[in-house]
Amino acid sequence: MSKPLFSGTHADTYDTRIERLVPGYRLAHELTLAKLETLVPNEATILIAGAGTGTEIELYAAHRPMWRFVAVEPSHDMVAILVAKAEVGGFADRLEIVRGTVDALNARHAADACVAHLVTHFLAGDEAKQAFFQAIAARLAPGASLLHLDYVPPAASLDPAYRTWAGQIGQPESDVDMMEGRILKSWDAANRDRLAGLLRSAGFDDTRSFFQALDYRCFSSRLRH
């Protein structure tokens, strides 16, 4: 779950950049919260795999004061921002932070759900992706749900509407070129069938899409009992 870009200035500016790079980013988080609220009890532990700066935790904590969070994130600079948000937002006492990857988290955890947004395309190859899903499965309660936002292209080419959208919100051409180059050259994005197969192999069933903005999609899957 390595995120080598997310340090220094890249970490400091992440929150302002990401909403202008990923269509529907804010709405995806809001709908994930809505979905979680139908899946877990009022008192629950949510595992956040690839927590970044904690955007989702900040949102969830404000709406669900009895939820606890286990945040896993390898970037020290991103974690520092998350810690600051937790102190300001008053949820530091409900937050456990693991600086590393999911497999570094003690397997005694049995979280009620896991959220893993914008992670899998950074994992190169099916073996790494499946290991990520298996590590999550080993730290969830039986029947718990995994919710994740992923870049899921139907083909190797980019949706031309992405560049149009970026222009509409005022993104500079250079930033769009950079993002498209990164998607095509650096990411290993799985299509829907490939992703569903990896989830099944890791023990997850009933994978359903609950949000889509261009080629970014949110899925929910349930761990087999």
N, C-alpha and C positions, 0 to 999 in steps of 0.2 A: 504494500500500500504506500509506496514511496511517492512523495510529492516534491521533487527536488527544486521546483520553481518557487515553492512557497516559503521563502525566507527573505529576510531583509525588507527592502522596499516592496517586493512582490507580496509579502505578508501584510505590510502596513497599508497597502492600497487595495487589498483583495476585496473588501466589502463594497467599495465604490465601483470597482471594475466589473465584478462578476455579474451584477444585474444588467450591465450593458453588453455582456458577452454571451449570456445564456438566456434565450427568450423564455419568459414565463417563470423566471427564477423565484421571485417573491411569491407568486401564486402557487407554485409547486410546494413551497414550504407551508403555506396556509392550508392547502388541501391535504397535505400529509398530516398536519395537526388534526384536521377534521376527521380524517380516516382513523388516526390513532385513537381519537376519543370514542370511536365506535368499537374499538378492538380491545382496549385495556381498561382495567378498573380505575377508580379515582385514586387509589394508592397503588403505584406501579413503579417499576424500575425500567428505564428505557436505555438501551445500549446505543450509542451514537458512534458508528464506525467511520473514521475519517471526519472527525468533528470540525476540523478547520478552526475558524475564529468563533465558532459557536452560534452562528446565526439561528439555527433551528432550536438549540437549547434555550437561547434567550427568549424566543417566541413561545416555546412550550412552557417554560417556567412561569411566564407571566400569566398564562391561562390556566395552568394546572398546578396549584401550590402544593399538592401532595405527591407529585411525581418526583422521583429521584433519577439522576442521570449518571451514566458511566460513559465518559468521553474518551475515545481512543484516537490519538493524533500523533504522527511522527515528527511534525515540524515544531521545533521549540518556539520559533517566533510566532506561529499561529496560536500555540497554546498560551503564550504570554498575553495575547489579545483576548483569548477566551477567559483567562483568569481575571483580567481587568473588567470584562463584561459581567462576570459572576459577582464580583465585589460591588459594582455599581448597581446591578440589578437585584442584589439581595438573595441570590440563590447559591452562593458558594457552599453553604452547609448542606446542600442537596446534590452536590457535584463531586464525583470521583474522577480524577484524570489519570489516564495511562499514557505516558509519552512513549509511543512505539506503535506496534501493530496489534491486531486483535489477538493473535496467538500468544502475545505477551500477557494477556489478561488471564488471571487465575480462572481455571475451568470450573471452579465452584460456583461462579456466577450463573444464575438462571434467570435472565432478564425476561420481562413480559413482552418485549418487542425490541426490534432493532431498526434503526434508520441508517442508511448508508448512501448518502447522496453524492453523486459525481465522483465516484471512486473507481469503478471497474475499468474504465477506458485507460487508466494509468497502469493497469496490470497487464503485462505483456504475456500473451499466450493463455491457452485454456487451463493449463496446470496451475498457474498463479491465480487465475480467477476462481477456479474451483476450490483451491486451498483457502482462499479468502472466505468464500461462502461456507465451507466446512468449519472454519474457525468460528464463524458467527453461529452456526447451528449448534456447535458444542457448548455455547454459552447462552443459549436460550432455553426457556421452559418448553416442555412438549406442547405442540400446538400453537406456539407463539408465532407472531407475524414478522416478516422482514419487509420493510418499505424502502424503496430505493429509486432515485432519479438517475437516469443514465442517458448518455448519447447513444441512440439506437438507430443507425442509418439503415434504410432498406437496401442500399447499394453502396458501392465504393465512392460514388460521387456525392458532392454536397448539394443540398437543396438550394437552388438559386434564390429562393425567397429569403434565405438567411442574410445575404448581402443587402437585399432590398430593405429588410427590417432594420439592419444595422444603420443604413443610411437614414432611415426615417427617424431614428432616435439620436442622430447626430454623431455617430461613430466616425472617426477619421478613416479614410481609405487604408492608411498604413496599419491601423489596428485591426481592421477586417482582414487584410492580407496576412498579418501575423497570425491571427486566430485560425484562418483557413489553412495556412501552412502547417500549423501545429496539429490540427485535426487530421490532416492527410498524411503527415510524415511521422508524427510522434505518438499518436494515440492508437491503441488497439481496441477499437469499438466493436462490440459484438452485435450482430443483428438479433432480432427477437427470437428466432428459432434457436440460435446458438446459445443465447442467454438462458432461455427456458430449459434447454438440455443441461446446462451447467448447474442450474438451480435444482433440477430433479436429481442429478447425481449427488448433490450435497445434502439431499434430504428434504427439499422444499417442493410442495405441490401447490396446485390451485393458483398459479401465477396469472394475475389479471392487471391490465393497464387501467389506471384511474385518472390519468392526466397526460396530455400531449401538447407540446408547443414546437411546431416544426419537427425536427428529429430528436427532440428531448422528450423522454417519457418517464412517467412515474409508474412503478409496479408494486403490487403487494403479493406476497407469497406466504404460505403457511407451512411451518415445520411439521413434518409427519410425527405422529405420536409414537 
